[in-house]
Amino acid sequence: MLRALTTGAAGLNAQQIRLDTCANNLANINTQGYKKQGVSFADLLYREMGWEGIPAEKEVPPGSGTPGPTPPEGSGVRVAAVSRDFRPGGLIRTGWPLDVAIQGEGFFRVRLPGGEYAYTRAGSLTVGADGRLLTQQGYPLEPEIILPPGYQSVTLHSDGRVTIINSDRQQEEVGRLTLYSFTNPAGLAARGENLYLATAASGQPVQEYPGSGATGTLVPGCLEASNVDLTEEIASLVEAQRVYQLNLRVVGAADEMWSMANNLRK
């Protein structure tokens, strides 16, 4: 009975993490550049039945007169990892000149207030009071791109070039967007605000221009949508709820059996 309680509790903990992950994916279904998360499970310790006086008959394999090993007894399940799926999302055309989507691999790099670098796929840019290109959260791109005063319009190109029409009505290149790739993007650490931090698991970032090396190209006037599939997440959420209910029944049945055992009278 005690084993049933611990097994059911382990299942409840695992399915609670799965439910939270599905809920987070659904909450970010409209977040630009968001990458969905998935949960993978692993078995807990198995041991052979019958070691402590538990009656267990050995199974006889078909066509064999010799009994096989005693069937093992499981201890439940645990969450092995919560991984992130970096497959690209669809493109949303906005027509805004400072919106740009990454088609393929790669991240923009931004500088945080503490001086460290973070990486993002969100390409909705703005212009700060000093002319610097910023993300929607107000973080400057790295390397910095500063638009001179008096410019009339700005254009982002698929190869990363940033051009303006200056005060003399002449086209001028003021900088170039760069992308950063990682050997193992799944090893990036989520920081919040749609930002990721490099870790030892992700490897060191490699700087490249869009369309060269391992990075993708830029699509001006578009934003990358979340790669969350609504139907898949709803189905996964319902499945996790049902498994949670089954584990709850196991805990309830074990509790009822303990109650009956405690109330026995000679």
C-alpha positions as CSV (number, residue, x, y, z in Angstrom):
1,M,0.0,0.0,0.0
2,L,2.8,2.4,0.8
3,R,4.4,1.5,-2.6
4,A,1.1,2.4,-4.3
5,L,1.1,5.8,-2.5
6,T,4.6,6.7,-3.6
7,T,4.1,5.4,-7.1
8,G,0.9,7.4,-7.5
9,A,2.5,10.5,-6.0
10,A,5.4,10.3,-8.4
11,G,2.9,10.1,-11.3
12,L,1.1,13.1,-10.0
13,N,4.3,15.2,-9.8
14,A,5.3,14.2,-13.3
15,Q,1.9,15.0,-14.8
16,Q,1.7,18.3,-13.0
17,I,4.9,19.4,-14.7
18,R,3.4,18.3,-18.0
19,L,0.2,20.2,-17.4
20,D,2.2,23.3,-16.5
21,T,4.2,23.0,-19.7
22,C,1.2,22.6,-21.9
23,A,-0.5,25.6,-20.2
24,N,2.6,27.7,-20.8
25,N,2.7,26.7,-24.5
26,L,-0.9,27.7,-24.9
27,A,-0.4,31.0,-23.1
28,N,2.3,31.9,-25.5
29,I,0.6,30.8,-28.7
30,N,0.5,34.4,-29.9
31,T,4.0,35.3,-28.7
32,Q,6.2,36.1,-31.7
33,G,9.2,33.8,-32.1
34,Y,8.1,31.6,-29.1
35,K,9.4,28.0,-29.1
36,K,7.2,25.4,-27.5
37,Q,8.4,23.1,-24.7
38,G,8.0,19.4,-24.4
39,V,8.3,17.0,-21.5
40,S,10.1,13.6,-21.7
41,F,9.7,10.9,-19.0
42,A,11.9,8.2,-17.5
43,D,11.1,5.1,-15.4
44,L,12.0,5.1,-11.8
45,L,13.8,2.1,-10.2
46,Y,12.5,-1.4,-11.0
47,R,13.0,-4.2,-8.6
48,E,12.2,-7.9,-8.7
49,M,9.0,-9.0,-7.0
50,G,9.0,-11.6,-4.3
51,W,12.1,-10.5,-2.4
52,E,10.2,-9.4,0.6
53,G,7.7,-12.2,0.8
54,I,5.5,-10.8,-2.0
55,P,3.9,-13.8,-3.8
56,A,4.8,-13.7,-7.5
57,E,4.7,-16.5,-10.0
58,K,7.5,-16.7,-12.5
59,E,6.3,-16.5,-16.1
60,V,6.9,-19.4,-18.4
61,P,7.8,-18.2,-21.9
62,P,5.8,-19.9,-24.8
63,G,7.5,-23.1,-25.9
64,S,9.7,-23.3,-22.9
65,G,9.4,-25.6,-19.8
66,T,11.7,-23.4,-17.7
67,P,10.2,-20.5,-15.8
68,G,11.6,-17.1,-16.7
69,P,12.6,-14.4,-14.3
70,T,10.3,-13.0,-11.7
71,P,8.3,-10.0,-13.2
72,P,9.8,-6.7,-12.1
73,E,7.9,-4.2,-10.0
74,G,8.0,-0.5,-11.1
75,S,8.2,2.5,-8.8
76,G,6.6,5.1,-11.0
77,V,7.8,7.7,-13.4
78,R,9.7,11.0,-13.3
79,V,10.3,13.9,-15.6
80,A,13.6,13.3,-17.4
81,A,13.8,16.7,-19.1
82,V,11.8,19.7,-20.3
83,S,13.2,20.5,-23.7
84,R,12.5,23.3,-26.2
85,D,11.6,22.7,-29.8
86,F,13.4,25.3,-32.0
87,R,11.7,24.4,-35.2
88,P,10.7,27.7,-37.0
89,G,7.2,29.1,-36.8
90,G,5.1,30.5,-39.6
91,L,5.6,34.0,-41.0
92,I,3.1,36.8,-40.3
93,R,3.3,39.7,-42.8
94,T,2.9,43.1,-41.1
95,G,4.4,45.4,-43.7
96,W,6.0,47.5,-40.9
97,P,9.6,48.5,-42.0
98,L,11.1,47.7,-38.6
99,D,9.7,44.2,-38.4
100,V,12.0,41.4,-39.6
101,A,11.7,37.6,-39.3
102,I,14.5,35.0,-39.3
103,Q,13.8,32.3,-41.9
104,G,16.0,29.4,-40.8
105,E,18.4,29.1,-38.0
106,G,19.9,31.9,-36.0
107,F,19.2,34.5,-33.2
108,F,19.6,38.2,-32.8
109,R,21.8,39.3,-29.9
110,V,20.9,42.0,-27.5
111,R,22.8,43.6,-24.6
112,L,21.1,43.5,-21.2
113,P,21.3,46.3,-18.6
114,G,24.0,44.3,-16.7
115,G,26.2,44.1,-19.7
116,E,25.6,40.4,-20.5
117,Y,24.3,39.2,-23.8
118,A,21.0,37.5,-24.5
119,Y,19.6,36.0,-27.7
120,T,16.1,36.2,-29.2
121,R,14.1,35.3,-32.4
122,A,11.7,38.2,-31.9
123,G,12.3,40.7,-34.7
124,S,9.9,43.5,-33.8
125,L,12.3,46.5,-33.6
126,T,11.9,50.1,-32.6
127,V,14.1,53.2,-32.7
128,G,15.2,54.7,-29.3
129,A,15.5,58.3,-28.5
130,D,19.2,58.2,-29.4
131,G,18.6,56.5,-32.7
132,R,19.6,53.0,-31.7
133,L,17.7,50.0,-32.9
134,L,16.0,48.3,-29.9
135,T,13.8,45.3,-29.2
136,Q,10.3,45.8,-28.0
137,Q,11.6,45.4,-24.4
138,G,14.0,48.2,-25.0
139,Y,17.3,46.2,-25.3
140,P,19.8,47.4,-27.9
141,L,20.9,45.1,-30.7
142,E,24.5,43.9,-30.6
143,P,26.4,45.1,-32.6
144,E,24.7,48.4,-32.2
145,I,23.0,50.1,-35.2
146,I,22.4,53.9,-34.7
147,L,20.3,55.8,-37.1
148,P,21.6,59.4,-37.7
149,P,19.3,62.4,-36.9
150,G,17.2,63.7,-39.7
151,Y,16.7,60.5,-41.6
152,Q,13.5,60.1,-43.6
153,S,12.9,56.4,-43.8
154,V,14.7,53.1,-42.9
155,T,14.8,49.8,-44.8
156,L,15.9,46.4,-43.6
157,H,17.2,44.0,-46.2
158,S,17.2,40.2,-46.4
159,D,21.1,40.1,-46.1
160,G,21.0,42.2,-43.0
161,R,21.9,45.6,-44.4
162,V,20.1,48.6,-42.8
163,T,19.7,51.5,-45.2
164,I,18.1,54.9,-44.7
165,I,17.1,57.9,-46.8
166,N,19.1,60.6,-45.2
167,S,18.4,64.3,-44.9
168,D,19.9,64.9,-48.3
169,R,17.5,62.3,-49.8
170,Q,20.3,59.9,-50.5
171,Q,20.4,56.2,-49.7
172,E,22.9,55.5,-47.0
173,E,23.9,52.2,-45.3
174,V,24.2,52.7,-41.5
175,G,24.9,49.1,-40.3
176,R,24.2,45.5,-40.8
177,L,22.1,43.0,-38.7
178,T,24.0,39.9,-37.7
179,L,22.8,36.5,-36.6
180,Y,24.3,34.1,-34.1
181,S,24.1,30.3,-34.3
182,F,24.7,27.6,-31.7
183,T,25.9,24.0,-32.0
184,N,23.1,22.9,-29.6
185,P,20.2,25.5,-29.4
186,A,18.3,23.2,-27.1
187,G,21.0,23.9,-24.5
188,L,20.1,27.6,-24.3
189,A,18.7,28.8,-20.9
190,A,15.4,30.7,-21.0
191,R,15.7,34.0,-19.2
192,G,12.1,35.3,-19.8
193,E,10.9,38.1,-22.1
194,N,11.5,35.7,-25.0
195,L,15.3,35.8,-24.4
196,Y,17.8,33.0,-24.1
197,L,21.3,32.9,-22.5
198,A,24.2,30.9,-23.8
199,T,25.3,28.0,-21.6
200,A,28.0,25.3,-21.7
201,A,25.4,22.9,-23.1
202,S,24.5,25.2,-26.0
203,G,28.1,26.0,-27.0
204,Q,29.6,29.3,-27.9
205,P,27.7,31.6,-30.3
206,V,29.0,31.9,-33.9
207,Q,28.5,35.3,-35.5
208,E,27.5,35.3,-39.2
209,Y,25.7,37.5,-41.6
210,P,22.2,36.4,-42.7
211,G,22.3,33.8,-45.4
212,S,25.9,32.7,-44.8
213,G,27.1,29.7,-43.0
214,A,24.6,28.0,-40.7
215,T,22.2,31.0,-40.3
216,G,19.1,31.7,-42.2
217,T,18.0,34.8,-44.1
218,L,15.9,37.7,-43.0
219,V,12.4,38.4,-44.2
220,P,11.7,42.2,-43.9
221,G,8.1,43.3,-43.1
222,C,7.3,40.0,-41.4
223,L,7.3,38.5,-37.9
224,E,7.9,34.8,-36.9
225,A,4.9,33.3,-35.2
226,S,5.0,30.8,-32.3
227,N,5.6,27.2,-33.4
228,V,2.9,26.0,-30.9
229,D,0.3,23.8,-32.6
230,L,-3.1,24.5,-30.9
231,T,-4.6,21.1,-31.7
232,E,-1.6,19.2,-30.5
233,E,-1.3,21.1,-27.3
234,I,-5.1,20.7,-26.5
235,A,-4.8,16.9,-27.1
236,S,-1.7,16.7,-24.9
237,L,-3.4,18.8,-22.2
238,V,-6.5,16.5,-22.1
239,E,-4.2,13.4,-22.1
240,A,-2.2,14.8,-19.1
241,Q,-5.4,15.5,-17.2
242,R,-6.6,12.0,-17.7
243,V,-3.3,10.5,-16.6
244,Y,-3.4,12.8,-13.6
245,Q,-6.8,11.5,-12.7
246,L,-5.7,7.9,-12.9
247,N,-2.8,8.6,-10.6
248,L,-5.1,10.3,-8.2
249,R,-7.3,7.2,-8.1
250,V,-4.3,5.1,-7.3
251,V,-3.5,7.4,-4.3
252,G,-7.1,7.4,-3.2
253,A,-7.4,3.6,-3.4
254,A,-4.1,3.2,-1.4
255,D,-5.4,5.7,1.2
256,E,-8.7,3.7,1.5
257,M,-6.8,0.5,2.0
258,W,-4.7,2.0,4.7
259,S,-7.8,3.3,6.4
260,M,-9.3,-0.2,6.3
261,A,-6.1,-1.7,7.7
262,N,-5.9,0.9,10.5
263,N,-9.6,0.2,11.5
264,L,-9.2,-3.6,11.8
265,R,-10.2,-5.0,15.1
266,K,-9.2,-8.4,16.5
